[in-house]
């Protein structure tokens, strides 16, 4: 008893040393009271320092015993049960750890702890090699998009060559290098996809490219330049999907036509006319006359601005679909409508910026012949007499498109199929679709 008192007396009588010693003991006691502190790697060093500073052994024992949770033992027990039930224990443990991480993740404290140092944390280099932990990082980054550590991890994952996985991660657009890698990787894969694969991959591409206005602008400029190269026109489909995506996300209708106008280099007059047609979904004679005058001039605008899927649908439907909301087009205006469509579909812009219009007139004549053939038939009449003319028409791609709109009208909006009496024969509209 006297030895303990004599050992304690110097500390209590030394105001300078006692304050420092008591502070150190309190800090170590906080560490010893942490859950499962007895299992910490440096626990022996902490115990030695605590005794050396004059800490009481009984308090030490109480802290270590009261703080013991036994998490490792519980994990081992759960792993044993998983093996007994023929379940992969690693998957079980991963899901438990993921659940705990998603529940307890604190982005502010994480950034303070790990982003204050220099270089990549060693543990991060290890975990990004495993698909499971990369998926956890993606999920956390969706929830905490402003966390510096998670954004840093996304960049490291991209550097490691996993751009394909990041396409669906919103924070991939945070870094230009990461975004560029993901975008180019996605476009490279989309080149080889069929329609089904394209529909599967497009949502992820739209998500990342339409994350911000600047990523949308960057992507559309890149697509426009690629479309000007050989075999680049199919990228127009992706560009249109991005337009729909950005309209859905930001609800800024002027952004799409203005950017399209700037990229195409069209005059404000031409751009306004085409934008009016696309936004109203119905071509007015005035806009059509204005465009026809511009594209038949000695210095016509680029055909790029006309080559919009919606433009083709609106213009062809106005001529070939009787139920089109814009009403029946006057006969003296039809030629101008069909000429614009023929020009957009067949003119070729050469590298020296000159136009090859040699296919415009044959295409225009094919459209006119098809319109003349269909205008003389009502939807419910026999199509056999005009079958030869229709088969000739579908040899011209844009005329084939026009015929598809007409067939769609016949099948969906008339009683042609319902009243078809030759039950042993396939109706001609369906045979034409197959052809």
C-alpha positions as CSV (number, residue, x, y, z in Angstrom):
1,X,0.0,0.0,0.0
2,X,2.8,2.3,0.9
3,X,4.6,1.6,-2.3
4,X,1.6,2.5,-4.4
5,X,1.2,5.7,-2.4
6,X,4.8,6.6,-2.8
7,X,4.6,5.8,-6.5
8,X,1.6,8.0,-6.9
9,X,2.9,10.9,-4.9
10,X,5.4,12.3,-7.3
11,X,2.8,12.5,-10.1
12,X,0.3,14.3,-7.8
13,X,2.9,16.8,-6.6
14,X,4.3,17.7,-10.0
15,X,1.8,20.0,-11.6
16,X,3.6,20.1,-15.0
17,X,4.2,16.4,-15.4
18,X,0.9,15.2,-13.9
19,X,-1.2,17.2,-16.4
20,X,0.7,15.7,-19.3
21,X,0.6,12.2,-17.8
22,X,-3.1,12.4,-17.0
23,X,-3.9,13.6,-20.5
24,X,-1.9,10.7,-22.0
25,X,-3.7,8.2,-19.8
26,X,-7.1,9.5,-20.7
27,X,-6.3,9.3,-24.5
28,X,-5.1,5.7,-24.0
29,X,-8.1,4.8,-22.0
30,X,-10.4,6.0,-24.8
31,X,-8.5,3.8,-27.1
32,X,-8.8,0.8,-24.7
33,X,-12.6,1.4,-24.4
34,X,-13.1,1.1,-28.2
35,X,-14.9,-2.1,-29.3
36,X,-12.6,-5.2,-29.5
37,X,-9.6,-3.0,-28.5
38,X,-7.8,-6.1,-27.2
39,X,-7.6,-7.4,-30.8
40,X,-6.0,-4.2,-32.2
41,X,-2.5,-4.9,-33.8
42,X,-0.7,-2.4,-31.4
43,X,-2.5,-3.4,-28.2
44,X,0.6,-4.6,-26.5
45,X,2.4,-1.2,-27.1
46,X,-0.7,0.6,-25.8
47,X,-0.8,-1.5,-22.6
48,X,2.9,-1.0,-22.0
49,X,2.6,2.8,-22.4
50,X,-0.5,2.9,-20.2
51,X,1.4,1.1,-17.3
52,X,4.5,3.2,-17.8
53,X,2.5,6.4,-17.6
54,X,1.1,5.2,-14.2
55,X,-2.3,3.9,-15.2
56,X,-4.1,1.6,-12.9
57,X,-4.0,-2.1,-13.9
58,X,-7.5,-2.8,-12.6
59,X,-9.0,-0.1,-14.9
60,X,-7.0,-1.5,-17.7
61,X,-8.4,-5.0,-17.2
62,X,-12.0,-3.6,-16.9
63,X,-11.6,-1.5,-20.1
64,X,-10.3,-4.5,-22.1
65,X,-13.0,-6.9,-20.8
66,X,-15.9,-4.5,-21.1
67,X,-15.0,-3.4,-24.6
68,X,-14.7,-7.0,-25.9
69,X,-17.4,-7.7,-28.5
70,X,-15.9,-10.7,-30.2
71,X,-16.7,-9.6,-33.7
72,X,-14.0,-11.9,-35.3
73,X,-15.3,-14.9,-33.3
74,X,-18.8,-14.1,-34.5
75,X,-17.6,-13.9,-38.1
76,X,-15.8,-17.2,-37.7
77,X,-19.0,-18.8,-36.3
78,X,-21.1,-17.4,-39.1
79,X,-18.6,-18.7,-41.7
80,X,-18.8,-22.1,-40.1
81,X,-22.6,-22.1,-40.3
82,X,-22.4,-21.0,-44.0
83,X,-20.1,-23.9,-44.8
84,X,-22.6,-26.3,-43.0
85,X,-25.4,-25.0,-45.2
86,X,-23.3,-25.1,-48.3
87,X,-23.1,-21.4,-48.7
88,X,-20.0,-19.5,-49.8
89,X,-18.7,-17.9,-46.5
90,X,-16.8,-15.3,-48.4
91,X,-19.9,-14.0,-50.1
92,X,-21.8,-13.9,-46.8
93,X,-19.0,-11.9,-45.1
94,X,-18.8,-9.6,-48.0
95,X,-22.5,-8.8,-47.9
96,X,-22.3,-8.2,-44.1
97,X,-19.3,-5.9,-44.5
98,X,-21.0,-4.1,-47.4
99,X,-24.2,-3.6,-45.3
100,X,-22.2,-2.2,-42.4
101,X,-20.2,0.0,-44.7
102,X,-23.3,1.4,-46.4
103,X,-24.9,2.1,-43.0
104,X,-21.9,3.7,-41.3
105,X,-20.0,5.4,-44.1
106,X,-19.2,9.0,-43.2
107,X,-17.8,10.9,-46.2
108,X,-16.6,13.9,-44.2
109,X,-14.5,11.9,-41.7
110,X,-13.2,9.6,-44.5
111,X,-11.9,12.6,-46.4
112,X,-10.3,14.0,-43.3
113,X,-8.6,10.7,-42.5
114,X,-7.4,9.5,-45.9
115,X,-7.1,12.5,-48.2
116,X,-4.8,14.5,-45.9
117,X,-1.8,12.3,-46.8
118,X,0.0,12.1,-50.1
119,X,-0.3,9.3,-52.7
120,X,-2.7,6.4,-53.0
121,X,-3.6,4.5,-49.8
122,X,-2.1,1.0,-49.9
123,X,-5.5,-0.6,-49.1
124,X,-7.2,1.2,-52.0
125,X,-4.7,-0.2,-54.5
126,X,-5.5,-3.7,-53.2
127,X,-9.4,-3.5,-53.1
128,X,-9.8,-2.0,-56.6
129,X,-8.4,-5.2,-57.9
130,X,-11.5,-7.1,-56.7
131,X,-14.8,-6.7,-58.6
132,X,-16.9,-6.9,-55.5
133,X,-15.2,-4.0,-53.8
134,X,-15.3,-2.0,-57.0
135,X,-19.0,-2.4,-57.1
136,X,-19.2,-1.2,-53.5
137,X,-17.3,1.9,-54.4
138,X,-19.6,2.6,-57.3
139,X,-22.7,2.2,-55.1
140,X,-21.2,4.5,-52.4
141,X,-20.2,7.1,-55.0
142,X,-23.8,7.2,-56.3
143,X,-24.9,8.0,-52.7
144,X,-22.0,10.4,-51.8
145,X,-21.2,12.1,-55.1
146,X,-19.1,14.8,-53.4
147,X,-16.8,12.5,-51.4
148,X,-13.2,13.2,-52.5
149,X,-11.9,9.7,-51.6
150,X,-14.6,8.0,-53.7
151,X,-14.0,10.2,-56.7
152,X,-10.3,9.6,-56.3
153,X,-11.0,5.8,-56.2
154,X,-13.1,6.1,-59.4
155,X,-10.2,7.7,-61.1
156,X,-7.8,5.0,-60.0
157,X,-10.3,2.3,-61.1
158,X,-10.4,4.0,-64.6
159,X,-6.6,4.1,-64.7
160,X,-6.6,0.4,-63.9
161,X,-8.5,-0.3,-67.2
162,X,-12.1,-0.8,-65.9
163,X,-13.8,2.0,-67.9
164,X,-16.5,-0.4,-69.0
165,X,-17.7,-0.8,-65.5
166,X,-17.8,2.9,-64.8
167,X,-20.2,3.7,-67.6
168,X,-23.2,3.6,-65.2
169,X,-21.5,5.6,-62.4
170,X,-22.7,9.2,-62.2
171,X,-19.4,10.5,-60.7
172,X,-17.5,9.2,-63.7
173,X,-18.0,12.7,-65.2
174,X,-16.1,14.4,-62.3
175,X,-12.7,13.9,-64.0
176,X,-12.2,14.7,-67.7
177,X,-9.7,11.9,-68.1
178,X,-12.1,9.3,-66.5
179,X,-15.0,10.6,-68.6
180,X,-13.1,10.6,-71.8
181,X,-11.9,7.0,-71.2
182,X,-15.4,5.8,-70.3
183,X,-17.0,7.6,-73.3
184,X,-14.5,6.3,-75.9
185,X,-14.7,2.8,-74.4
186,X,-18.6,2.9,-74.7
187,X,-18.6,4.2,-78.2
188,X,-16.1,1.6,-79.3
189,X,-18.3,-1.1,-77.9
190,X,-21.5,0.4,-79.4
191,X,-20.0,0.2,-82.9
192,X,-20.2,-3.5,-82.9
193,X,-23.7,-3.9,-81.2
194,X,-26.9,-4.9,-82.9
195,X,-30.2,-3.2,-82.1
196,X,-30.7,-5.3,-78.9
197,X,-27.2,-4.7,-77.6
198,X,-27.5,-1.0,-78.4
199,X,-30.7,-0.7,-76.4
200,X,-29.0,-2.4,-73.4
201,X,-25.9,-0.2,-73.4
202,X,-27.5,3.2,-74.3
203,X,-29.0,3.9,-70.8
204,X,-25.6,3.9,-69.1
205,X,-24.1,6.1,-71.9
206,X,-27.0,8.6,-71.6
207,X,-26.7,8.6,-67.8
208,X,-23.0,9.6,-67.8
209,X,-23.1,11.9,-70.8
210,X,-26.2,13.8,-69.6
211,X,-24.9,14.2,-66.1
212,X,-24.1,17.9,-66.7
213,X,-24.5,20.4,-69.5
214,X,-20.7,20.4,-70.2
215,X,-20.5,16.6,-70.5
216,X,-23.4,16.7,-72.9
217,X,-21.8,19.4,-75.0
218,X,-18.4,17.6,-75.0
219,X,-20.1,14.4,-76.2
220,X,-22.2,16.0,-78.9
221,X,-19.2,17.8,-80.4
222,X,-17.2,14.6,-80.4
223,X,-20.1,12.7,-82.1
224,X,-20.6,15.5,-84.7
225,X,-16.9,15.2,-85.7
226,X,-17.1,11.5,-85.8
227,X,-20.2,11.6,-88.0
228,X,-18.3,13.6,-90.6
229,X,-15.9,10.7,-91.0
230,X,-16.4,7.6,-93.2
231,X,-19.2,5.4,-91.9
232,X,-19.9,7.9,-89.1
233,X,-23.5,8.7,-89.9
234,X,-24.9,5.8,-87.8
235,X,-23.7,7.7,-84.8
236,X,-26.7,10.1,-85.4
237,X,-28.8,7.5,-83.6
238,X,-26.7,7.9,-80.4
239,X,-26.8,11.7,-80.8
240,X,-30.6,11.6,-80.9
241,X,-30.8,9.4,-77.9
242,X,-28.6,11.9,-76.0
243,X,-30.9,14.7,-77.0
244,X,-33.8,12.9,-75.5
245,X,-31.8,12.1,-72.4
246,X,-30.8,15.7,-71.8
247,X,-34.3,17.0,-72.3
248,X,-35.6,14.5,-69.8
249,X,-33.0,15.4,-67.2
250,X,-32.8,19.2,-67.5
251,X,-36.0,20.1,-69.3
252,X,-34.3,22.8,-71.4
253,X,-35.8,22.5,-74.9
254,X,-33.7,25.4,-76.4
255,X,-30.4,23.7,-75.5
256,X,-30.9,20.9,-78.1
257,X,-31.8,22.8,-81.2
258,X,-29.4,25.7,-80.5
259,X,-26.5,23.2,-80.1
260,X,-27.6,21.3,-83.2
261,X,-27.7,24.6,-85.1
262,X,-24.2,25.6,-84.0
263,X,-22.7,22.3,-84.9
264,X,-24.3,22.2,-88.3
265,X,-23.3,25.8,-89.1
266,X,-26.8,26.6,-90.4
267,X,-28.1,30.1,-90.7
268,X,-30.5,31.4,-88.1
269,X,-33.3,31.4,-90.7
270,X,-32.8,27.7,-91.7
271,X,-32.3,26.7,-88.1
272,X,-35.4,28.4,-86.9
273,X,-37.5,26.8,-89.7
274,X,-36.3,23.2,-88.9
275,X,-36.5,23.8,-85.1
276,X,-40.1,24.9,-85.6
277,X,-41.0,21.8,-87.5
278,X,-39.3,19.5,-84.9
279,X,-40.9,21.2,-81.9
280,X,-44.4,21.5,-83.4
281,X,-44.2,18.0,-84.9
282,X,-46.1,19.4,-87.9
283,X,-44.5,21.1,-90.9
284,X,-46.1,24.4,-91.9
285,X,-46.1,25.4,-95.6
286,X,-44.2,28.5,-94.8
287,X,-41.3,26.7,-93.1
288,X,-41.2,24.2,-95.9
289,X,-41.1,26.9,-98.6
290,X,-38.3,28.7,-96.7
291,X,-36.2,25.5,-96.5
292,X,-36.9,24.6,-100.2
293,X,-35.7,28.0,-101.2
294,X,-32.6,27.8,-99.1
295,X,-31.6,24.3,-100.4
296,X,-32.2,25.1,-104.0
297,X,-30.1,28.2,-103.9
298,X,-26.6,28.5,-105.4
299,X,-25.1,28.2,-102.0
300,X,-27.2,25.6,-100.1
301,X,-26.6,24.9,-96.3
302,X,-25.2,21.7,-95.1
303,X,-27.6,18.7,-95.4
304,X,-26.6,17.6,-91.9
305,X,-29.2,19.8,-90.4
306,X,-32.0,18.1,-92.4
307,X,-30.7,14.6,-91.5
308,X,-32.7,14.2,-88.3
309,X,-34.9,11.1,-87.8
310,X,-37.7,13.1,-86.4
311,X,-37.6,15.4,-89.5
312,X,-37.9,12.4,-91.8
313,X,-40.8,11.0,-89.8
314,X,-42.7,14.3,-89.7
315,X,-42.2,15.1,-93.4
316,X,-43.1,11.7,-94.7
317,X,-46.0,11.2,-92.3
318,X,-47.5,14.5,-93.5
319,X,-47.6,13.2,-97.0
320,X,-48.2,9.4,-96.7
321,X,-50.3,9.1,-93.5
322,X,-53.9,10.3,-94.0
323,X,-54.5,10.6,-90.3
324,X,-51.5,12.9,-89.7
325,X,-52.4,15.7,-87.3
326,X,-51.1,18.4,-89.6
327,X,-53.9,17.8,-92.0
328,X,-53.8,17.1,-95.8
329,X,-51.0,18.8,-97.6
330,X,-52.0,20.7,-100.8
331,X,-51.0,19.1,-104.0
332,X,-48.9,22.1,-105.2
333,X,-46.9,21.9,-101.9
334,X,-46.2,18.1,-102.0
335,X,-43.4,18.4,-104.5
336,X,-41.5,20.7,-102.2
337,X,-42.0,18.4,-99.2
338,X,-40.8,15.4,-101.1
339,X,-37.9,17.2,-102.7
340,X,-36.6,18.2,-99.2
341,X,-36.8,14.6,-98.0
342,X,-35.1,13.4,-101.2
343,X,-32.3,16.0,-100.8
344,X,-31.7,15.1,-97.1
345,X,-31.6,11.4,-97.9
346,X,-29.4,11.3,-101.0
347,X,-27.2,14.3,-101.3
348,X,-23.5,13.6,-100.5
349,X,-21.2,16.2,-98.9
350,X,-17.7,15.8,-100.2
351,X,-14.5,16.6,-98.3
352,X,-14.0,19.7,-100.3
353,X,-17.4,20.9,-99.0
354,X,-19.0,20.5,-102.5
355,X,-22.3,18.7,-102.9
356,X,-22.9,15.6,-105.1
357,X,-26.6,15.9,-106.0
358,X,-26.7,13.2,-108.6
359,X,-29.0,10.9,-106.6
360,X,-31.4,13.6,-105.5
361,X,-33.6,13.6,-108.7
362,X,-34.0,9.7,-108.9
363,X,-34.9,9.7,-105.2
364,X,-37.4,12.5,-105.6
365,X,-39.0,10.7,-108.6
366,X,-39.3,7.4,-106.6
367,X,-41.0,9.3,-103.7
368,X,-43.4,11.0,-106.2
369,X,-44.2,7.7,-107.9
370,X,-45.0,6.1,-104.5
371,X,-47.2,9.0,-103.4
372,X,-49.1,8.9,-106.7
373,X,-49.6,5.1,-106.4
374,X,-50.8,5.3,-102.8
375,X,-53.0,8.4,-103.2
376,X,-55.2,6.5,-105.7
377,X,-55.9,3.6,-103.3
378,X,-58.1,3.7,-100.2
379,X,-56.9,1.7,-97.2
380,X,-59.5,-1.0,-97.5
381,X,-59.1,-1.8,-101.2
382,X,-57.1,-4.7,-102.8
383,X,-53.4,-3.9,-103.0
384,X,-52.6,-6.6,-105.5
385,X,-52.8,-4.3,-108.6
386,X,-50.2,-1.9,-107.2
387,X,-47.9,-4.5,-105.7
388,X,-45.4,-4.2,-108.6
389,X,-45.1,-0.4,-108.0
390,X,-44.6,-0.9,-104.3
391,X,-41.8,-3.5,-104.8
392,X,-40.1,-1.0,-107.1
393,X,-40.5,1.8,-104.5
394,X,-38.8,-0.1,-101.7
395,X,-35.6,-0.3,-103.7
396,X,-35.1,3.3,-102.7
397,X,-34.4,3.4,-98.9
398,X,-36.3,6.6,-98.1
399,X,-39.3,5.5,-100.2
400,X,-39.2,2.3,-98.3
401,X,-39.4,4.3,-95.1
402,X,-42.4,6.2,-96.4
403,X,-44.1,2.9,-97.3
404,X,-43.5,1.6,-93.8
405,X,-45.4,4.7,-92.3
406,X,-48.3,4.1,-94.7
407,X,-48.4,0.3,-93.8
408,X,-48.4,1.2,-90.1
409,X,-51.4,3.4,-90.6
410,X,-53.2,0.7,-92.6
411,X,-52.6,-2.0,-90.0
412,X,-53.2,0.1,-86.8
413,X,-55.8,2.7,-87.8
414,X,-58.0,1.1,-90.4
415,X,-60.1,-2.1,-90.5
416,X,-58.0,-3.6,-93.3
417,X,-56.7,-6.6,-91.2
418,X,-60.1,-7.1,-89.5
419,X,-62.0,-7.4,-92.7
420,X,-59.4,-9.3,-94.7
421,X,-61.3,-12.3,-96.0
422,X,-58.5,-14.5,-97.4
423,X,-57.8,-16.4,-94.2
424,X,-55.5,-18.8,-95.9
425,X,-53.2,-16.0,-97.2
426,X,-51.0,-13.6,-95.4
427,X,-52.2,-10.0,-95.9
428,X,-50.1,-8.0,-98.4
429,X,-49.1,-5.3,-95.9
430,X,-47.4,-7.9,-93.7
431,X,-45.7,-9.5,-96.7
432,X,-44.4,-6.0,-97.7
433,X,-43.0,-5.5,-94.2
434,X,-41.2,-8.8,-94.5
435,X,-39.9,-7.9,-98.0
